[in-house]
């Protein structure tokens, strides 16, 4: 997992040759909300990008707290990494997610 800023993405931090395949927008109001909280791991075979627009929290990678994030951060999840965002701010967590095609 790498934590980036929006300026880094514009500067080419998204892996060369990758395009957005699909994505979405999410808002979670409750502090302590954990994405993909179903049993088992949550992984992909392609990179996933999270752009954090509002709120803050911790990213969990492969079962361990990896880093804090806040509005303005961009998180690049590598293929195969089990990942979960955990909201802990006073305002709702708002982000977009994108799967990058191979």
C-alpha positions as CSV (number, residue, x, y, z in Angstrom):
1,X,0.0,0.0,0.0
2,X,1.2,3.5,-0.8
3,X,-0.3,6.7,0.5
4,X,-0.2,9.6,-2.0
5,X,-1.5,13.1,-2.4
6,X,-3.8,14.2,-5.3
7,X,-0.8,16.1,-6.7
8,X,1.2,12.8,-6.8
9,X,-1.5,11.1,-8.9
10,X,-1.5,14.0,-11.4
11,X,2.3,13.6,-11.6
12,X,2.1,10.0,-12.6
13,X,2.0,7.8,-9.5
14,X,-0.7,5.6,-11.0
15,X,1.1,2.7,-12.6
16,X,2.0,3.3,-16.2
17,X,-0.3,1.7,-18.7
18,X,-3.2,1.4,-16.3
19,X,-6.7,2.9,-16.9
20,X,-9.7,3.1,-14.7
21,X,-11.9,0.0,-15.2
22,X,-14.7,0.8,-12.8
23,X,-15.3,2.6,-9.6
24,X,-17.7,4.3,-7.3
25,X,-18.5,6.8,-4.6
26,X,-19.1,6.0,-0.9
27,X,-20.2,8.0,2.2
28,X,-20.1,6.4,5.7
29,X,-21.5,8.4,8.6
30,X,-20.5,6.3,11.5
31,X,-17.1,6.5,13.2
32,X,-15.6,3.1,13.5
33,X,-17.1,2.0,10.1
34,X,-14.9,-0.7,8.5
35,X,-15.2,-1.2,4.7
36,X,-15.5,-4.8,3.4
37,X,-16.3,-6.1,6.9
38,X,-17.6,-9.4,5.6
39,X,-15.8,-12.6,6.8
40,X,-12.6,-13.5,5.1
41,X,-10.2,-11.3,3.1
42,X,-10.9,-8.6,0.6
43,X,-8.4,-8.6,-2.3
44,X,-8.3,-7.8,-6.0
45,X,-6.1,-9.0,-8.9
46,X,-5.7,-5.4,-10.0
47,X,-4.6,-2.2,-8.2
48,X,-7.4,-0.2,-6.4
49,X,-7.2,3.6,-5.8
50,X,-9.1,5.4,-3.0
51,X,-9.3,9.2,-3.1
52,X,-10.3,10.6,0.3
53,X,-12.5,13.7,0.0
54,X,-13.7,14.1,3.6
55,X,-13.1,12.4,7.0
56,X,-10.2,10.5,8.3
57,X,-9.2,7.1,9.6
58,X,-6.8,4.2,9.4
59,X,-6.1,1.8,6.5
60,X,-5.7,-1.8,7.5
61,X,-3.5,-3.9,5.1
62,X,-3.2,-7.7,5.5
63,X,-4.7,-7.6,9.0
64,X,-2.5,-4.8,10.5
65,X,-3.1,-1.0,10.8
66,X,-0.8,0.4,8.1
67,X,-1.2,4.2,8.0
68,X,-3.6,7.0,8.9
69,X,-5.4,8.9,6.1
70,X,-7.3,12.2,5.9
71,X,-9.0,14.3,3.3
72,X,-6.7,14.9,0.3
73,X,-4.9,11.6,0.6
74,X,-4.9,9.0,-2.2
75,X,-4.3,5.3,-1.3
76,X,-3.0,2.9,-3.9
77,X,-3.7,-0.7,-3.0
78,X,-1.5,-3.2,-4.7
79,X,-3.0,-6.4,-6.2
80,X,-3.4,-9.1,-3.6
81,X,-3.4,-6.8,-0.5
82,X,-6.3,-7.5,1.9
83,X,-7.5,-4.0,2.6
84,X,-10.1,-2.2,4.8
85,X,-10.6,1.5,5.6
86,X,-11.7,2.3,9.1
87,X,-13.3,5.7,9.7
88,X,-12.5,7.5,13.0
89,X,-13.2,11.1,12.3
90,X,-15.9,13.5,13.6
91,X,-17.4,14.0,10.0
92,X,-18.6,11.3,7.6
93,X,-15.9,9.5,5.6
94,X,-16.4,10.3,1.8
95,X,-14.3,8.7,-0.9
96,X,-14.2,7.4,-4.4
97,X,-12.7,4.0,-5.4
98,X,-11.3,2.9,-8.7
99,X,-10.1,-0.5,-10.0
100,X,-7.4,-0.1,-12.6
101,X,-7.4,-2.4,-15.5
102,X,-4.3,-4.4,-16.5
